[in-house]
Amino acid sequence: MTGTPERPARDPAEALPARAFSLPRRIDGLGLPVLFVFLWSTGFIGAKLGLPYAGPLAFLALRYALATVLLALLALATRAPWPRRPQDAVHYAVAGVLVHGLYLGGVFVGISLGVEAGAASLIVSVQPLLVAAVAGLALKERVGGRQWVGLGLGLLGVALILGRKLGQGVGEAAGVLACVVALLAMTAGTVYQKRFCAGMDLRSGSAIQFAAAGVSTFLAMLVFEDARIAWSGPFVFALLWLVLVLSLGAISLLYLLIRRGTASGVASLFFLVPPSTALLAWLLFGETLGPTALLGMGLTVVGVALARRPAPR
């Protein structure tokens, strides 16, 4: 059998097998989603530590500014490619406003207005179901019956985990509305990122996204809140954690997973965030986990496993 000759490698490293630069399949296939869920869950811990010392929009605007500077310096130092076409930069900016500005802004504002963190997590956790529905129309992704069952089990598991907190109420109506805005923004942002930003460089593209989110959040801060920041040890720690671990680490993992998988499959990982956050709260703050919550965790894990399996062709 004949074929086109292989291109001579310009660099000796190019002649090595691709597996030499890749993680083992078991680590790459399972480890990256697990690491993403853990890192994303710590965002609620960071918000709990930092929000008492700053307004939610001021907190986020400062976070986005630092992330933009660090990513821009990294992109310049590593000679990362920047978008050549203006429309590509516009697409990156739109995704950044949705995924960072509106999603995190809605969650932070909702919690600051009295919405329980658990209730906010449950509202946002509806996202995988919306993404699955939208992805079938916008991305032509097939969502099979097994995936829908998995998504339903995931939502049921999250409801069981957070049932006790929901019984205490979800907070002010304005806070709930902010969380709903966050839900819709993250749903749209996930699909938009998959559709229009597939070739985005994670260094330069993320710098553009955080810059767009920072500008929009800063303008919203000028309109809706006072720019108050009480500098303290816990606030600085929370800020650095959210910038370095969440904005640089977890977001890069999210985009990498979106690039490699289906939008609905990646979105199903967000069902694991409330159980992971509950475990962290148990370890750090001594919050108890009852039998119902443990059952909910089991259902969530099974649901995500079903939802992430590709639909039959």
N, C-alpha and C positions, 0 to 999 in steps of 0.2 A: 504493500500500500504506500502510495506516495503522498507527499504533502509539501507545503511550503517550507523552505529551510528556515531554521531558527536564526534569529537575529544575533549577531555576535555581541557578547556582553561588553559594554563600555567600561565596566568596573568589575574587578575580580569577584566582588560579593554577589554580582548579579548572576554569576554562573552557579551559585549554590542553590540547592533546592529551596522552594518557597517555604517548606516546613521548618527550615533552619531559622526563620525569622518569625515564626508563628508560635503561639502558645499551644500546649497539648490540647487536643480537642475537648477533653473532659473539663479542663480548666477554663478554656476559652468559651465553651458552650454553657457551662453552669456557673463558673466562677464570676464572670463579668456581671450577669444579672444579679447574683447574690450580693456582690460588692456594691452594685448600684443601689439596690434596695436598702442596704445598710446605711450607705452614705446619705441617701435621700431622707431616710428616717431621722437622721441626726439634725436635719434642718428644723424640725419642730422643737428639738431640745435647744438649739441655738436661738430660735425665736423666743422661747420661754425665758432664756437668760437675758436676752438683749432688749426686748420690748419695754421692760420697766424703766429703761434709761433713755429712750428716744421714741419719737413718734414713728409709726410704721413706715411712712413714706420717706421721712428723713433717713431712717435706718437703711432702707433699701437703696435710696439714691447714693448714699455714701458707699454702700457695698458695691453697687454697679460701677461707680467711678473707679474704685480701687481695682476691681476685676478688669475693667477696660484698660487701665494703664499697664497692669501686669501682663495681660494677654498681648497688647500691642508691642511691648518690649520683647516678649518672647517671640512673637512673629517676626520682628525686625532682626533679632539676634540669630534666629534660625533660618532666616531668608525664606519665610513662608510665602507662598503665592497669594496675592491679593486678587479679588475679582476684577477681571478685565472689562466686563460689560457693566454699565451702570445699573441695568435691570437686575443683575445678580445681587449687587449690593443692596438694592431696594428690597428684594426678596428676603435677604438675610435680616435686614432691619425689621421688616414686618413680622417675621418669625420671632425675632428677639422681643419685640413689644408684646406679642401674644404669650410666649412661653415664660418670659421673665417679668416684664412690666405688669401685665394684667393678671397673670396667674398668681405670682407671689404677692403682688400688691393687694389682690382681693383676699388672699388667705390672711395676710398680716393685718389688714384693716378689719376683717371679720373678727379675728381673735381679739384685737384691741377694743372692739365694740361690744364684747361680752359673749361671743360665741365660744362654747367649749371647744378645746382643741380636738377632742374626740368627735364631736359633732361636725366640725369643719372637715375633719378627715373623711367622715362618711359622705358628706355632700360631694367632696371632690372625687371620692372613690367611684362615683357613678361614671366617671370619665371613660373607663374601658368599654362600657356598653355603648356610649355615644360614639367613641372612636370606631368601634366595630361597625356601627350602622353607617357612619359617614364614609369610612374607608371603602365599603362596598360600592358606594356611588361615585366618590371622587377619585379613588385609586384603582377601581376595578379589582379589589382584593376579594377573594371568595372567603366568606365566613361560614363554615359548615355547622351542622347541628352539634357536633362535639364541642366546638368552640363556644357556641351560645350556651350550652349547658355549663361549661367551665366558667364563663363570665357570670352566669346566674349564681353558681355556687360561691364564687368569689364575693359577690355582693352580699349574699346571705351570711357568709362567714364574717365579713366586716360588720354587718348589723348585729350579729351575736356578740362580737367582741366589744362593741361600743354601746350595747343595749342599756347598760346601767347608766351611762352618762347621758344617753338620749332621754331617759326617764326624768332627768333633772332639767330638761329644756335645752333649747339650742341657743338662746340668747336673744339679743335685739333683732328686730326685723331688718334693719339696715345692715347689720352684720351678716345675716343669712343671705341677703341680696348680694353683698360683696363676695361671699363664698360661691354663689351661683355664677357670678361673673367670672370668677377664677376658674370654675369648672368649664364653662363654655370657652374661655380663652385657651386653656390647656388642650382641650379637645381640638379646637381649630388649629392651634400651634403645632400639635403633633402631626396632623394630616398635612398641614402646609409645609412643615419641615421635610416630610417624606416626599412631597410632590415637587417642591421648587428648590430645595437646598441639598439635594442628594450629593452633589460634588463639592460641597463646602469644605474648605480647609478648617480644621477645628481650631487653629490658632488665630488666623486673621479673621475668619468668619465669625468666631465667637466674640472677638474684640468689637466687630461691627454690631453684633447683636446686643452686647452689653451696653455699648455706647447709645444705641437707639433706646433701649430700656431705661437707661439712666436719664436721658434727656426728657423722655415722657414722664418718668416718675418725678423728676425735679420740678417740672411744670405743674404737675398735679399737687405736689407738696406746697408750692407757692399759693395755690388756689384754696386748698382744703385744710391745711394744718400749719401750725407754727413749727419752724425748724429748730426744735429743742433737742439737744443732746447733752446728757449728763455723763461726762467721761469718767469711767471707773474700770476697775479690773475685770469684773464680769462682762461689761459691755465690750471692752477691747478684745477679750477672749472670744466672745460670741461673734464679733465682727470678723476677726481673722479666720475663725473656723468656717464661717459661712462663705467668705471670699475664697479661701484656699481649698477647702475640702468640697464645698457645695458648688460654688460658681465655676471653679476650674476643674475639679475632679468629677463630681457627679454629673454635671451638665455634659462634659465631654463623653462620659460613658453613655449617657442617654442618647446623644446624637450618633454615637458609634453603633448602638443597638438598633436605632431606627434605620440606619443605613443598611445594616445586615439583615434585618428581619422585616416582618409585616408590621404595619402601624397598630393593628388590633392586638397582635401578639405582644409587642413591646408595652402597649398601654395596660395590658393585663397585669404587668408587674406592679402597678400602683395599688392593686388589691393587697399586696404584701406589705405595703408601707404602714398601715395601721397596726397589724400584728407586730411588726418590727419595732415600731415606736412604743407599743405597750410593753414589750420586753425591755427596751432601754429605760422606760420610765420605772419599771419594776426594779431594775438594777441600780438606777441612779437615785430615784426618789422614793423607793419602797412602796409604790402603788401595787395593790394586790391584783391577782388574776384568778378569777373563779372558774369553776368547771365549764360554765357556759362560754366564757371567753376562750378557754383552751379548745373546746369543741369548734368554736368559730375559726380559730387558727388552723385547725386541721382541715376544715372545709375550704378555707381560703387557699391553702397550699395545693389541695387536690384540684380546685377550680382553676388556679393559674397553670398547673401542669397540663390540664386539658386544653385550656385556651391557647397555650403556646405551641401545641402540636399543630403542624400545618394541616390545613384542610385537604382532603383528598381531591385530586384533579379529576 
